[in-house]
Amino acid sequence: MQKPLKVIDCEHCESRGKGIFCDLEHLALNGVSEHKIMNHYKKGQTIFFQGNPPFGLYCINKGKIKVSKIGNDGKESILRIAGPGDVLGHRSLFSKENYSASATVIEDSDICFIDKNYIFQALKENPSIALNLIHKLSRDMGAAESKNASLSQKNARERLAELFLNFKKAYGVEEADGRCRLEIKLNRDEIASLVGTANETIIRLISEFREEGILEQEGKVMYIVDEDKLLEFANLDY
């Protein structure tokens, strides 16, 4: 079960600048703070399940969440990884549909829940929230289209290289020795799901990337050593 936390007011949230409430003024932000519940989730806990009805929005203060869908064959497909500032459950809430995917914590996270009644009220009173939500939905749609194109047009090696480049952009921390540390820890099954290939293929490709000096691994921490080689493999023009 999730652990309730002392609520951090939205005005002082570390992720405020990344979220849908970033443009709100002091009084409006106070209103959001007063109507939210903040919970702590441990790694492996599920925030909501595929098929359940939505009752509000979830806003990530800290941590990382995988959004995944279970197919008719029982296999999990990871749709995306969400992090600080991201919102969850918004598509189902506004389409008035049950969740089409589940959200599971992949590292300990602090997440705020805001009831749907207040969300609808806030949208009427603060058009900037609606605009930010539209922007987010558009970004999500663009990312989904890019992923579909990558799955159909690129091989597993190219898709894995592209995934690591996306990880660098979202979670990369530059080290003094020139390497880039990836602040995200996924197991091979999760990486395979994101790439859309078999676990055995991912194990082989990551081993090849290490042998070619593109990646390094220390324990569970991955480092990008040669970004140019990744760009070459991914066929991207960054």
N, C-alpha and C positions, 0 to 999 in steps of 0.2 A: 504494500500500500504506500501511496505517496505521503511524504511528510510535509505538513503545512509549515510555511516560513513566515517570518515577520516581513510584511510587505514593504518593498523598496518603492518609494514614490517615483512615478514615471519621469519626473523632471530630472532626477539624479540617476536614472538607469544608465548603465554603461553602454547599452545597446540602443539608446533612444535615437541616435542619428541614423540608424539603419532601418528603423521600423516605420509602420504606417502612421504612427502618431507623432512623427518627428516635427511636423510643422505647427502643432498646436501651441497655443499660448498658455500661460501659467494656470489660469482658472480652468480651462478645458482639460489640461493635463491632470489637475487635481481631481476633476470629475472621474477620469479614467482610473486614477489611483484608488479612489473610494469605492469603485465598483468591480475591482478585480480581486482574485484570490491567487496567491503565489504559493506554489508547491515545489518541493524538491523530489526529483525522481532519480532512482539509482539505475545504473547500467542494466539493461535487460527488461526494464519495466515498459509496459505498453500504455500509451496515453489515450489512444482510442483505437477501436477495432473496426476493420472493414465490415460493412453491413449494418453498423449501429447508427442511430439518428444523431445529428449534431445538436448541441445545446448552447454553443457559443464558439468563441475564438480562443486559440492558444497562441500566446506570444512568447518566444524564447528569449529569456534574459541571459542564460549561460548554458553552454553544452551543445551537443549535436544529436540530431534525431534522424533516423532513417524512415522514409515513407515508402512502404512496400505493399505489393498486391499479391494475393495468393490466387493462382490460376486454377482452372478446372482440374489440372493434373496434380494439384497440391504443391506445386513449386512456387517459391517466393521470387518475385521480381522486384528489385529495388528501383523505385522511380527517381528518387533524389535524396540528397542529404541536406537537411536544414540546420541552420546555425543561428547564433545570436542576432536578434532583430527580425528574424523570419516569423511569419504567422502560419499557423496550421489550421486546417478545417474550414477555411474561408470559402472554397469552391462549393463544398457540400452545403454549407450554411445558406449561401445566397441562391443556390439552385434548388433548395428545399429537397435535397436527395440524401439518402443515407451515405455514409462514408464509403467511397470506392476503394479505399486503401487503409492500411493500419499505420500508426506512428509509434515507433519503438525507440527507446533511448539507447544510444550506443556509447555515451559517456555521461557520467553524472551531470544532471541538468537542473536548472531553476527555470520554471515555466509559469507564466501568468495565465489564468483563465478569466475570460470576460463573458458574462452572460449575454445571450443573443438579444434579449430585450433592450439592454443598454446599448449594445452595438448598433442596432437599428435606430435608436434615438440619437446616438452620437453622430451617425452618418447624416441625419437630417439637419443637425445643428452645425456640423463642421464639414463642409464640402471637401476640405483638403484631405480628410481621411478617405473619402470615396475616390478621389483622384489617385492617392497613393495605392489604394487597393487595386484600381484599374491598372496602374503601372506595374504592380506586382504580378497580377494575373497575366498581363501581356508578356512580362519577362518569363514567367513560368511556361507559358505557351511556346515562346520562342525557344526556350531550353529543351522542351519536349520535342519540338520539330527538328532541332539540331541533332538530338539523340536518335530520333527515328531515321534521319538521313544518314547518320554515322553508321547505324546498325545495318542499313541496306547497302551502303556504298563502300565501307571500309572493312578490312580484315581485322582479326582480333589483335594483332600486333599494333596496328594503327590506332585502334580504339583504346587500347591500354595506354599508349603514349599520350593520346588526347586526354584521357582521364587524369593522368598524373600532372599534365599541364594545368588542367582545371583545379586540381588539388593545390598546386603551387599558387595559383591566383587567389584561391579562397582561404587557404590554411597555411601558406608558406611563410617561414620565418628565416630570414637571411642570417647565416652564421659568419663569424669572423674569418673562418677558413675558406669562405666562398661557397660552401654547400648551402642548400636550402632545406631546412628541416620541415617536415610535413606534420602539422599539429592535428592529425586525424589518424586514428588507429582502427583499421578494418581487417577482418580476417579474410582468408583467401576466398571463401564462399561468397562473402559480401562483395568483394572486388569482382569476382566472376559474374555475379548477378548484374552489377552496374555495367560491365563490359558486354554482357550478353554472350558468354561462352562457358565452357566447362572448367571446373576447378583445376583439372590436370593441365589444361592449356595455360591458365594463369600462373601456376607454379613454374611451368617451363619458361614462360615469357619473362617473368620477374627474374628468374635465374639467369637468363640470357642478358637482360638489362644490367644485372650486377656484373656479369663477366665482361661486358663491353664497357664498363665504367660509367654507365649512365645513372645507376642508382647504387646507394649503399644502405645497409641496414644494421642498426645496433639495437639488439633486443627486438622490441616491437616498433621502434621508431625508424621511419624511412627518410632518406635524404636524397634529394635530386642533386647530382653532381654535374651532369652535362645536359643543360637545357636545350642547347642547339641540336644535339642528337635527337632529343625527344621531338623537337619541332620538325626535324627531317622525317622521322618515322611517322608522325601524325599527319603530315601533309597539310599543316596549318601555316598561315602567314600572319604571325603575331607582330 
